[in-house]
Amino acid sequence: MPVSGGGGPPTITYTAGRGALVDGSVVDASSREASMLFHSVTMITPDVVALEATNGSRVEWLDSFTYFAEIGIHLTQGADGFASLGTKYGAEIRSIGSANVYGTYGAVADGADTLAYLISHNFAYIGTGTDTTNDPKLVIQTNEVVETNDGKIHYESVDHKGDFRIGNIFYINQETGAVLFDAQAITFSPTGSISLEGPTSNAYIDYSVVQVGNIRIQDNNIDSLLGPVNFLANSGSTYLNTDVYVTGNTVVSADINVDGNLFLGNQSTDTITVFSNLTQDLLPDDVGPAYGYTLGSSSVRWNTLFSNALTVANVTEITNNTISTLTTNTDLILRASTTGKVVVANTNVQIDESLTVNGTSLTVNGATSFQDIDLTGNILQTGNWNQTGNSYFTGDILTDNFEIVGSGSYITFPNFKIQNNEISITALNQDLILEGNAAGAVVFDDIVKISGTTIQVLPGLSITETGGILVTESGIPYAIEGDVNATQNLSFAPDGTGNVIIDTTNAIQIPVGNNSTRTLAAGEIRYNNVTNLYEGGGATGGLISFNGLYDSDRNTYITTGPTDNVIYFGINNVVKATINNTALNSSIFQIDNIRFTGNSVSNTVSGNNLIFAPNGTGNTVLTNVGISENNIVNLNNTALILKSTGVGYIKFVGTNGVVVPVGDNSNRRGTPEIGELRYNTQTTGVLEVFNGTDWISAVGNNATISEADVLDILDLWTLILG
């Protein structure tokens, strides 16, 4: 798909699905813009257009990439215009931090209304199509940026070699370190300079000096900082095309060859007098130097030359009151020597053709009238310039004062206009950017200072907002206040994901008022000097309080005491619970079905158990008593007491039995209590109880008989009774 600099739009052959088309002709006529934002988008579109914009559309292309595209970014004029109204054509794109990788063309702007801004852009292996070998020999550098039919692309890019470009004006070769400028003029500040470091010597340039190695050029002087000044021409001949004055001795180490040498005198007082009239032409040697010989000298001059005409090198002729050139389309040049000036004194000057000034200044003492003036290079203006009509400048203008007077007069720059007390943007939907140099800031009225992302109010003054514009007045230091007589908002809107940062070690004051002055919209905040609460507007118009947690009517809340270190929970203006550094206090505390009231823990669902379930082998601990599964354990080495109140008693229910402690005499406690009960497995094999003095049988002190005795007694009674 070839594209040439002056030809028509490229011919495209599609072999895959395209990326995105932003077409302004299809939007509704009531739309303000036909625009689209792409953020972090990657389009892999081999051999087709990745992104195309046309018919008055606008695109924001942020951190996005195209791969293998026939054209990565394609801006076209379109045929139908915005909303198909036929009034607004072309397309505009702003690309930041994006890339075109591989493919045939990077960015193409085709049409007078197409405009692209490519900021921090990467063109990687453009011209290689779908080849992925990263072979630099396949790259076509001119395919990175293509402007056709007056399309414009302003770009700052890095290519596959790391070479850096700012349009066609500035280029840095990453491999060699070479820096190339292509500009009409480079203006230095008094402290600005360019330093170029080489392997054996350095070059230095500022606004007054050019220094290369040991040679320094300043004003009209060429100085050597070390050793002699040597003029070595590659051809072997050095030409000085103006008069050469030597105040010291001249030493020539080689020969001086003058064809047809002629020496006339050897002292400045020597003279030649010719009494006869010359009846023939006075001609120099026809094989003399290219510019002939000199008639007279700087110190000894001819008084008056009477001639009908004076022809200089068959190019310039002076005759009567006219100085003209003899060669067609040759300029007439008036040039003073070194710092001298071309001066026309005490008379009017009329120039009917073009006037070109190649020196440093054009000085006119008196009124001057010009028609069209085309200037190339710098204009250094001292004094006033009174202009009637339009002036068009290309290049830099350096002046102490620039005043435009007259009703309706203005000055226009490529994208903005200055008229009266207003600076306005002429390009549609473009920002007005005020930027200080280097570490400098933008200061408004010596009051408000903007540096980078910081807005600073200079000490002792304040700024307020009237009609959406910041103005200054005397007031509270470091204050940004809304104007009570205005209806506009004072807005701080950072770009992208940036934040509004207020950088101070003091404080920020928000609006203060009572209930009657409260007009809070969603997201707004103020301080209520009646309730002493910070309050804000909710999304549905409800009131939000920030000194604690409140509902909209503020009768239900969570707050803290001023100095008592207590958190208060209020419901319907009654404090229901508090939390201090030792306890949570509440008359009733309920979690699901479990309620804590006074000294009771209960299940609020009738018939449900109250379950204490520890994790794993853990216990449910009540003071020093642990409960785990079917065990109740005294965690201390003391008695486990089951205690009733009044006539109450302790009852063990069931149909099986109760197991008491079992052991022999050695297992008895050393200090038993009265009524202590256990089963003794030693000798007696009985249930025993401690009576305060001894362990006795729990069934009394009656004698006992063995099983054999009982059987004998039964046999006896059987014989007796039959």
Legacy VTK file of the C-alpha trace (Angstrom):
# vtk DataFile Version 3.0
C-alpha trace
ASCII
DATASET POLYDATA
POINTS 722 float
0.000 0.000 0.000
2.215 2.903 -1.171
1.730 6.416 0.254
3.609 9.433 -1.184
4.079 12.864 0.424
2.032 14.787 -2.137
-0.281 12.096 -3.504
-3.774 11.056 -2.594
-4.939 8.780 0.225
-3.401 5.285 0.363
-5.071 2.334 -1.326
-5.880 -0.355 1.250
-6.299 -4.113 0.681
-7.891 -5.828 3.685
-6.803 -9.334 4.779
-8.150 -9.290 8.359
-10.793 -7.628 10.515
-10.252 -3.916 11.154
-9.832 -2.303 14.558
-12.064 0.743 15.232
-13.825 3.369 13.050
-14.753 6.716 14.661
-17.106 8.305 12.075
-18.575 11.713 12.970
-21.161 11.507 10.174
-23.322 8.961 12.036
-23.867 10.917 15.273
-27.070 12.786 16.050
-27.088 16.402 14.896
-27.751 17.577 18.471
-24.473 16.038 19.704
-21.786 18.473 20.782
-18.933 16.285 19.578
-18.290 12.986 17.852
-15.579 11.720 20.152
-14.230 8.501 21.641
-11.693 7.677 24.391
-9.415 4.624 24.111
-7.400 3.723 27.228
-5.041 0.731 27.481
-6.340 -0.751 24.204
-4.297 -3.183 22.080
-5.332 -3.812 18.464
-3.725 -6.681 16.511
-4.904 -6.008 12.950
-2.554 -7.515 10.339
-2.658 -5.786 6.932
-5.676 -3.561 7.780
-6.311 -0.194 9.405
-6.281 -0.386 13.218
-7.858 3.001 14.082
-9.589 5.283 11.570
-11.205 8.646 12.416
-13.136 10.834 9.935
-15.978 13.330 9.351
-15.280 15.747 12.221
-14.542 13.154 14.912
-12.118 13.455 17.816
-10.167 10.653 19.540
-8.274 10.426 22.851
-5.746 7.537 22.402
-4.089 6.827 25.770
-1.558 4.089 26.552
-2.796 2.068 23.554
-1.049 -0.052 20.916
-1.435 -1.386 17.382
0.355 -4.385 15.880
0.937 -5.404 12.219
-1.537 -2.789 10.920
-1.481 -1.570 7.334
-2.052 1.854 8.934
-1.894 2.121 12.734
-3.631 5.542 13.013
-5.487 6.859 9.951
-7.129 10.334 9.935
-9.192 11.183 6.838
-11.181 14.205 5.675
-14.460 12.336 5.060
-17.219 13.183 2.595
-20.334 13.817 4.726
-18.986 15.845 7.631
-20.186 15.970 11.243
-23.690 14.441 11.633
-23.786 14.325 7.798
-24.382 18.119 7.828
-21.491 18.835 5.466
-20.032 21.497 7.789
-17.211 19.907 9.773
-14.744 17.478 8.241
-11.492 15.768 9.070
-10.463 14.282 12.396
-8.292 15.070 15.396
-6.455 12.688 17.716
-4.409 13.203 20.859
-2.217 10.181 21.603
-0.235 9.951 24.857
2.187 7.167 25.756
1.124 4.868 22.905
2.837 2.821 20.174
2.559 1.486 16.615
4.455 -1.829 16.389
5.252 -3.536 13.074
2.866 -2.909 10.191
3.286 -0.847 7.016
2.451 2.739 8.150
2.444 4.268 11.626
0.288 7.440 11.488
-1.284 8.961 8.352
-3.116 12.335 8.254
-4.944 12.766 4.930
-6.798 16.067 4.500
-6.605 19.724 5.434
-8.760 19.258 8.564
-6.865 16.264 9.929
-4.656 16.937 12.964
-2.711 14.574 15.212
-0.773 15.163 18.440
1.468 12.169 19.208
3.066 12.642 22.644
5.681 10.162 23.949
4.942 7.904 20.979
6.819 4.758 19.916
7.198 3.661 16.273
8.677 0.131 16.313
9.712 -1.546 13.045
7.317 0.418 10.845
7.407 -0.711 7.212
8.020 -4.372 8.053
4.348 -5.367 7.630
3.672 -8.614 9.446
7.349 -9.623 9.683
8.421 -10.205 13.316
12.144 -10.835 12.876
12.938 -7.295 14.058
15.244 -6.865 11.072
16.134 -3.145 10.938
16.909 -3.434 7.202
13.168 -3.930 6.555
12.204 -0.706 8.336
10.922 2.204 6.200
11.550 5.275 8.367
9.458 7.604 6.173
6.393 5.428 6.772
6.274 6.345 10.468
4.601 9.746 9.885
2.834 10.545 6.600
1.077 13.865 5.904
-0.960 14.106 2.682
-3.338 16.723 1.316
-2.298 19.281 3.979
-2.830 16.897 6.927
-0.825 17.789 10.059
0.927 15.510 12.562
2.797 16.995 15.539
4.795 14.282 17.191
7.442 13.395 19.754
8.607 9.838 19.118
11.166 7.085 19.737
11.763 4.505 16.985
12.998 0.888 17.038
16.628 2.067 17.457
15.821 4.366 20.371
16.314 7.481 18.183
14.318 10.448 19.507
12.476 12.957 17.303
10.423 16.090 17.844
8.811 16.506 14.453
11.369 17.357 11.785
12.999 20.013 13.990
14.961 18.009 16.599
16.631 14.574 16.319
18.881 12.529 18.647
20.735 9.469 17.301
20.778 6.953 20.175
23.760 5.006 18.804
26.096 7.894 17.960
24.745 10.519 20.349
24.477 13.011 17.456
21.964 15.844 17.976
20.522 17.533 14.880
18.553 20.790 14.755
16.454 21.894 11.795
15.169 25.294 12.916
15.253 28.849 11.580
16.552 30.258 14.865
17.647 29.130 18.338
17.212 31.811 21.014
19.284 31.620 24.214
18.460 33.232 27.525
21.356 35.086 29.261
22.127 31.895 31.203
21.335 29.384 28.442
23.933 27.455 26.461
24.617 24.293 24.447
27.630 22.134 25.315
28.739 19.387 22.915
31.353 16.954 24.251
33.619 15.055 21.861
36.302 12.414 22.432
39.199 14.906 22.231
37.604 18.376 22.479
34.372 20.134 23.417
32.184 22.745 21.723
30.265 25.418 23.614
27.625 27.858 22.336
25.719 30.573 24.192
24.080 33.836 23.176
27.433 35.674 22.737
30.214 33.081 22.262
30.966 30.108 20.012
33.918 28.070 21.281
35.303 24.923 19.628
38.380 23.429 21.243
40.876 26.304 21.683
39.182 28.626 19.159
36.676 31.188 20.438
34.491 33.430 18.264
32.981 36.399 20.102
31.545 39.541 18.527
33.833 40.181 15.518
36.880 38.480 17.068
38.412 35.046 16.464
40.668 34.207 19.434
42.943 31.308 20.262
42.912 30.207 23.887
46.082 28.169 23.359
48.595 28.467 20.521
48.224 30.247 17.126
45.102 30.614 14.970
45.621 28.472 11.857
43.581 28.847 8.651
43.870 25.566 6.774
41.686 25.283 3.680
41.051 21.850 2.256
41.796 23.204 -1.233
45.105 24.686 -0.093
43.942 28.283 -0.681
42.484 30.629 1.906
40.491 33.653 0.691
39.832 36.797 2.717
37.077 38.581 0.810
37.304 41.913 2.638
40.105 44.275 3.550
42.668 42.855 5.942
44.342 45.131 8.457
47.408 43.904 10.331
48.493 46.005 13.292
51.591 43.916 13.918
54.137 42.236 11.748
53.118 39.882 8.962
55.313 36.836 8.576
54.908 34.680 5.456
56.828 31.447 5.694
56.109 30.461 2.074
56.242 32.265 -1.227
54.053 35.238 -2.236
53.192 34.964 -5.880
51.693 37.994 -7.616
51.219 37.683 -11.338
52.576 40.872 -12.949
53.966 42.443 -9.756
53.755 46.248 -9.648
55.224 48.255 -6.768
54.356 51.953 -6.607
56.211 53.612 -3.778
57.314 52.192 -0.487
56.089 54.899 1.916
52.640 56.163 2.731
53.778 59.619 1.662
54.793 58.468 -1.808
52.551 59.772 -4.556
51.966 59.249 -8.274
50.886 62.236 -10.278
49.412 61.952 -13.756
49.087 65.246 -15.640
47.898 63.954 -18.961
44.352 63.053 -19.821
43.773 59.433 -20.448
42.332 58.794 -23.867
41.824 55.095 -23.422
40.250 52.657 -21.000
42.117 52.097 -17.778
41.949 48.334 -17.476
43.468 46.003 -14.900
45.249 42.885 -16.015
42.648 40.554 -17.485
44.202 37.643 -15.628
44.037 39.438 -12.283
42.057 38.390 -9.199
38.372 37.579 -9.512
37.290 40.917 -8.035
39.878 43.108 -9.812
42.154 45.678 -8.218
41.624 48.395 -5.613
41.484 52.053 -6.572
42.681 54.102 -3.581
43.034 52.901 -0.011
41.392 53.345 3.342
43.784 56.154 4.280
44.528 57.692 0.886
41.380 58.156 -1.122
40.319 59.719 -4.376
38.429 62.899 -3.776
35.737 62.898 -6.418
34.837 60.477 -9.168
32.985 61.916 -12.136
31.348 59.242 -14.241
28.248 58.758 -16.302
27.820 55.276 -14.874
29.551 52.914 -12.485
29.328 49.213 -13.177
30.432 46.738 -10.509
31.324 43.221 -11.690
28.746 43.502 -14.477
26.109 42.957 -11.781
25.408 46.351 -10.194
25.186 49.696 -11.922
25.036 53.250 -10.522
23.754 55.806 -12.985
22.218 59.206 -12.308
20.200 58.675 -9.102
19.622 54.946 -9.574
21.373 51.901 -8.179
20.247 48.792 -10.036
21.289 45.242 -10.770
22.170 44.239 -14.332
21.566 40.516 -13.977
17.993 39.312 -14.161
16.457 38.201 -10.816
19.579 39.257 -8.884
19.119 40.969 -5.504
20.485 44.435 -4.755
22.465 44.091 -1.502
23.494 47.000 0.737
25.996 45.722 3.338
27.988 47.658 5.952
31.384 46.478 7.176
31.497 44.524 10.438
29.343 46.430 12.998
28.665 49.367 10.684
25.196 50.254 9.445
23.633 51.156 6.131
22.378 54.685 6.878
20.252 56.981 4.697
20.136 60.306 6.552
17.796 63.307 6.339
15.817 62.147 3.337
12.953 59.893 2.432
13.546 56.400 1.094
11.199 54.726 -1.351
11.625 51.015 -2.114
9.347 49.827 -4.904
10.464 46.200 -4.849
11.252 43.732 -2.056
13.720 44.701 0.706
15.789 41.965 2.374
17.856 42.757 5.492
20.439 40.030 6.223
22.176 41.989 8.983
21.149 42.355 12.621
18.998 45.487 12.404
17.035 47.931 10.239
16.944 51.397 11.822
14.540 54.097 10.585
14.667 57.511 12.257
11.356 59.044 11.359
8.002 57.946 10.046
8.040 54.839 7.850
5.349 53.434 5.589
5.494 49.828 4.395
3.385 47.669 2.167
3.773 43.907 2.658
6.914 42.877 4.600
8.234 39.296 4.517
10.920 38.712 7.153
13.092 35.595 7.523
15.172 35.384 10.700
15.065 37.409 13.923
13.793 40.973 14.466
15.523 42.883 17.279
13.300 45.925 17.991
14.491 48.940 20.020
11.923 51.691 20.459
8.344 51.833 19.254
6.881 50.157 16.194
3.639 51.790 15.084
1.811 49.460 12.724
-1.305 50.142 10.638
-2.703 47.060 8.970
-1.852 43.399 9.505
1.578 41.970 10.311
2.529 38.310 9.795
5.644 36.867 11.484
7.398 33.517 11.103
10.170 32.954 13.639
11.048 34.588 16.977
10.197 38.168 18.066
12.387 39.642 20.847
11.198 43.008 22.195
11.031 44.888 25.475
7.545 46.297 24.808
4.923 45.191 22.309
1.844 47.453 22.290
-1.204 47.121 20.037
-3.481 50.171 20.029
-6.680 51.008 18.243
-10.238 49.774 18.597
-10.562 46.095 17.711
-6.811 45.542 17.240
-5.392 42.187 18.213
-2.440 39.816 17.751
-2.972 36.244 16.559
-0.678 33.236 17.156
-1.101 29.735 15.658
-3.621 28.610 18.298
-4.559 31.677 20.363
-5.380 35.393 20.125
-4.659 38.387 22.395
-7.198 41.223 22.225
-7.758 43.967 24.810
-7.396 42.191 28.195
-8.269 38.731 26.922
-6.182 35.727 25.839
-8.359 33.241 23.957
-7.831 29.959 22.121
-8.643 30.006 18.402
-8.309 26.242 17.862
-11.514 24.352 18.723
-11.584 22.655 22.163
-7.895 23.330 22.895
-6.508 24.186 26.344
-4.960 27.578 27.166
-1.573 26.669 28.691
0.480 29.148 30.764
3.860 27.624 31.643
6.921 29.001 33.423
10.443 28.302 32.101
12.325 25.405 33.746
11.644 25.688 37.533
9.657 28.904 37.042
5.944 29.106 37.877
2.908 31.035 36.618
1.982 33.915 38.960
-1.317 35.811 38.672
-1.382 39.446 39.863
1.568 38.748 42.233
-0.909 36.771 44.365
-1.604 33.271 43.063
1.354 31.079 42.080
0.873 27.884 40.035
3.901 25.595 39.780
3.473 22.094 38.374
0.470 20.613 40.231
0.646 23.081 43.167
-1.531 26.202 43.602
-0.031 28.578 46.196
-1.536 31.795 47.546
1.323 34.188 48.347
1.447 35.333 52.031
-0.962 37.939 53.360
-3.619 37.721 50.626
-6.489 35.512 49.504
-8.280 34.542 46.321
-12.019 34.348 45.725
-14.123 33.195 42.799
-16.395 35.511 40.824
-18.127 34.324 37.684
-15.897 31.287 37.478
-12.650 33.412 37.393
-10.065 33.615 40.219
-9.556 37.205 41.429
-7.465 38.596 44.309
-8.220 40.847 47.247
-6.882 41.548 50.753
-8.121 38.945 53.227
-7.288 35.905 55.345
-3.868 34.419 54.523
-3.897 31.215 52.451
-7.702 31.235 51.983
-9.678 30.129 48.942
-13.195 31.471 49.453
-16.393 31.307 47.369
-18.026 34.628 46.438
-21.409 34.880 48.207
-22.725 37.100 45.395
-21.964 34.555 42.658
-23.672 31.315 41.651
-20.677 29.643 40.059
-18.602 26.953 41.747
-14.863 27.120 42.395
-13.635 23.802 40.979
-10.264 22.040 41.173
-10.218 19.304 38.505
-6.964 17.264 38.306
-6.133 15.442 35.102
-6.642 11.678 34.761
-6.164 9.851 38.080
-4.495 12.838 39.786
-5.651 14.193 43.161
-6.280 17.666 44.578
-3.555 18.083 47.232
-3.626 20.859 49.860
-0.036 20.981 51.145
0.217 22.860 54.464
1.162 22.204 58.082
-1.612 24.472 59.383
-5.299 23.824 58.626
-8.040 24.116 56.014
-11.232 25.990 56.917
-14.556 24.743 55.545
-17.875 26.704 55.551
-19.447 27.367 58.994
-23.144 28.050 59.675
-26.279 27.098 61.599
-29.287 25.002 60.599
-31.034 27.894 58.827
-28.100 28.517 56.447
-27.654 24.852 55.524
-28.107 24.060 51.791
-26.167 20.836 51.312
-26.114 18.954 48.021
-24.678 15.473 47.563
-20.954 15.400 48.386
-20.844 18.870 50.070
-19.507 19.384 53.624
-19.748 22.150 56.264
-19.468 22.745 60.051
-22.664 23.360 62.090
-21.897 25.880 64.836
-25.150 25.030 66.680
-24.717 21.246 66.938
-20.892 21.475 66.808
-20.929 18.726 64.184
-19.314 18.344 60.794
-22.131 17.570 58.352
-22.472 16.689 54.673
-25.057 16.052 51.978
-26.023 12.488 51.064
-26.675 11.083 47.606
-30.491 11.183 48.119
-30.572 14.525 49.903
-30.219 13.083 53.432
-28.033 14.732 56.083
-24.758 13.003 57.044
-22.924 13.847 60.306
-19.203 13.205 60.780
-18.701 13.676 64.589
-19.734 10.090 65.207
-22.278 8.033 63.266
-25.835 9.453 62.909
-29.011 8.662 61.032
-30.619 11.451 58.976
-32.701 12.919 61.888
-29.763 12.448 64.347
-31.856 10.645 67.033
-29.969 7.371 66.541
-26.184 7.620 66.770
-22.778 6.351 67.859
-20.636 9.082 69.473
-17.746 9.543 71.889
-17.561 11.664 75.004
-15.403 14.819 74.910
-12.775 13.558 77.375
-14.185 10.458 79.187
-12.872 7.847 76.688
-16.365 6.352 76.340
-18.291 5.352 73.174
-22.070 5.965 73.430
-24.753 4.055 71.477
-28.040 5.996 71.320
-31.409 4.903 69.922
-34.237 7.430 69.625
-32.226 9.900 71.757
-31.748 7.324 74.592
-28.264 5.921 75.389
-28.681 2.133 75.234
-25.053 1.004 75.571
-21.545 2.300 76.276
-18.010 1.017 75.731
-15.104 2.145 77.906
-11.582 0.808 78.255
-12.749 -2.111 80.433
-16.302 -3.159 79.457
-19.286 -3.085 77.106
-22.242 -1.880 79.216
-25.874 -2.454 78.212
-29.091 -3.378 80.031
-29.868 -5.906 77.285
-27.417 -7.454 74.861
-28.714 -9.892 72.224
-26.886 -11.879 69.501
-29.278 -13.791 67.229
-31.374 -15.847 69.730
-29.035 -15.381 72.716
-29.971 -12.600 75.151
-27.878 -11.263 78.047
-30.060 -9.493 80.634
-28.747 -8.604 84.098
-27.061 -11.803 85.296
-29.028 -14.065 82.916
-28.156 -15.678 79.614
-31.174 -17.084 77.760
-32.381 -18.403 74.413
-35.253 -16.251 73.144
-36.733 -19.113 71.056
-39.026 -21.287 73.159
-37.877 -24.898 73.426
-34.383 -24.238 72.021
-31.246 -25.185 73.947
-28.663 -22.670 75.116
-25.462 -24.127 73.665
-21.913 -23.258 74.680
-19.681 -25.012 72.115
-15.876 -24.468 72.407
-13.599 -25.319 69.468
-11.702 -28.640 69.492
-10.561 -29.716 72.972
-11.214 -26.310 74.491
-13.585 -25.734 77.455
-16.443 -23.399 78.083
-15.016 -21.567 81.112
-17.252 -19.923 83.700
-14.832 -18.214 86.086
-12.717 -21.277 87.152
-15.095 -23.969 85.871
-14.584 -25.514 82.445
-17.339 -27.280 80.501
-16.338 -29.514 77.582
-18.679 -32.050 75.977
-20.124 -34.034 79.007
-17.417 -32.939 81.490
-17.555 -30.168 84.098
-13.992 -29.471 85.284
-12.772 -27.300 88.162
-9.731 -25.568 86.736
-8.403 -24.742 90.233
-7.240 -27.196 92.920
-10.354 -26.497 95.032
-13.811 -27.943 95.524
-16.399 -27.859 92.717
-19.484 -26.451 94.470
-23.088 -27.016 93.286
-25.116 -24.616 95.411
-28.862 -24.028 95.790
-30.665 -21.054 97.315
-33.281 -21.175 100.113
-35.210 -24.444 100.116
-33.895 -25.328 96.688
-31.938 -28.505 96.199
-29.655 -30.247 93.744
-31.337 -33.084 91.834
-29.748 -35.733 89.600
-32.408 -37.104 87.273
-32.403 -40.315 85.215
-32.881 -44.059 85.734
-29.278 -45.243 85.809
-26.918 -44.069 88.525
-24.466 -41.536 89.893
-20.772 -42.426 89.973
-18.876 -41.084 92.962
-15.054 -40.996 93.314
-13.463 -44.470 93.634
-10.188 -45.429 95.360
-8.506 -47.143 98.273
-7.431 -45.681 101.598
-4.330 -44.108 100.085
-6.492 -42.028 97.743
-8.393 -40.294 100.571
-7.750 -36.538 100.761
-5.594 -35.379 103.595
-8.090 -32.721 104.714
-11.575 -34.034 103.836
-14.742 -32.042 104.556
-17.766 -33.260 106.521
-20.093 -35.156 104.187
-17.360 -35.927 101.656
-18.491 -39.138 99.874
-16.476 -41.791 98.024
-16.420 -45.559 97.294
-13.564 -47.393 99.038
-12.267 -50.416 97.140
-9.905 -51.560 99.915
-11.040 -54.303 102.363
-14.426 -52.839 103.208
-15.634 -52.349 99.611
-18.322 -49.944 100.767
-19.616 -46.422 100.047
-18.065 -44.270 102.778
-18.577 -40.752 104.090
-16.454 -38.470 106.317
-18.297 -37.486 109.527
-15.794 -34.848 110.574
-13.621 -37.301 112.490
-13.593 -40.641 110.690
-14.592 -42.270 107.460
-17.704 -44.365 108.133
-20.021 -46.487 106.019
-22.597 -44.383 104.208
-25.292 -47.012 105.074
-24.727 -46.821 108.895
-22.754 -48.730 111.598
-24.745 -52.121 111.532
-22.771 -55.370 111.287
-22.580 -57.137 107.991
-22.522 -60.839 106.994
-20.992 -62.606 104.082
-22.847 -64.113 101.167
-22.109 -67.655 102.423
-23.721 -66.883 105.802
-26.820 -65.581 104.048
-27.119 -68.806 102.007
-26.738 -70.933 105.133
-29.493 -68.975 106.860
-31.786 -69.423 103.864
-31.211 -73.184 103.821
-32.020 -73.350 107.552
-35.301 -71.508 107.228
-36.223 -73.611 104.246
-35.956 -76.801 106.391
-37.895 -75.181 109.202
-40.695 -73.804 107.156
-40.788 -76.637 104.655
LINES 1 723
722 0 1 2 3 4 5 6 7 8 9 10 11 12 13 14 15 16 17 18 19 20 21 22 23 24 25 26 27 28 29 30 31 32 33 34 35 36 37 38 39 40 41 42 43 44 45 46 47 48 49 50 51 52 53 54 55 56 57 58 59 60 61 62 63 64 65 66 67 68 69 70 71 72 73 74 75 76 77 78 79 80 81 82 83 84 85 86 87 88 89 90 91 92 93 94 95 96 97 98 99 100 101 102 103 104 105 106 107 108 109 110 111 112 113 114 115 116 117 118 119 120 121 122 123 124 125 126 127 128 129 130 131 132 133 134 135 136 137 138 139 140 141 142 143 144 145 146 147 148 149 150 151 152 153 154 155 156 157 158 159 160 161 162 163 164 165 166 167 168 169 170 171 172 173 174 175 176 177 178 179 180 181 182 183 184 185 186 187 188 189 190 191 192 193 194 195 196 197 198 199 200 201 202 203 204 205 206 207 208 209 210 211 212 213 214 215 216 217 218 219 220 221 222 223 224 225 226 227 228 229 230 231 232 233 234 235 236 237 238 239 240 241 242 243 244 245 246 247 248 249 250 251 252 253 254 255 256 257 258 259 260 261 262 263 264 265 266 267 268 269 270 271 272 273 274 275 276 277 278 279 280 281 282 283 284 285 286 287 288 289 290 291 292 293 294 295 296 297 298 299 300 301 302 303 304 305 306 307 308 309 310 311 312 313 314 315 316 317 318 319 320 321 322 323 324 325 326 327 328 329 330 331 332 333 334 335 336 337 338 339 340 341 342 343 344 345 346 347 348 349 350 351 352 353 354 355 356 357 358 359 360 361 362 363 364 365 366 367 368 369 370 371 372 373 374 375 376 377 378 379 380 381 382 383 384 385 386 387 388 389 390 391 392 393 394 395 396 397 398 399 400 401 402 403 404 405 406 407 408 409 410 411 412 413 414 415 416 417 418 419 420 421 422 423 424 425 426 427 428 429 430 431 432 433 434 435 436 437 438 439 440 441 442 443 444 445 446 447 448 449 450 451 452 453 454 455 456 457 458 459 460 461 462 463 464 465 466 467 468 469 470 471 472 473 474 475 476 477 478 479 480 481 482 483 484 485 486 487 488 489 490 491 492 493 494 495 496 497 498 499 500 501 502 503 504 505 506 507 508 509 510 511 512 513 514 515 516 517 518 519 520 521 522 523 524 525 526 527 528 529 530 531 532 533 534 535 536 537 538 539 540 541 542 543 544 545 546 547 548 549 550 551 552 553 554 555 556 557 558 559 560 561 562 563 564 565 566 567 568 569 570 571 572 573 574 575 576 577 578 579 580 581 582 583 584 585 586 587 588 589 590 591 592 593 594 595 596 597 598 599 600 601 602 603 604 605 606 607 608 609 610 611 612 613 614 615 616 617 618 619 620 621 622 623 624 625 626 627 628 629 630 631 632 633 634 635 636 637 638 639 640 641 642 643 644 645 646 647 648 649 650 651 652 653 654 655 656 657 658 659 660 661 662 663 664 665 666 667 668 669 670 671 672 673 674 675 676 677 678 679 680 681 682 683 684 685 686 687 688 689 690 691 692 693 694 695 696 697 698 699 700 701 702 703 704 705 706 707 708 709 710 711 712 713 714 715 716 717 718 719 720 721
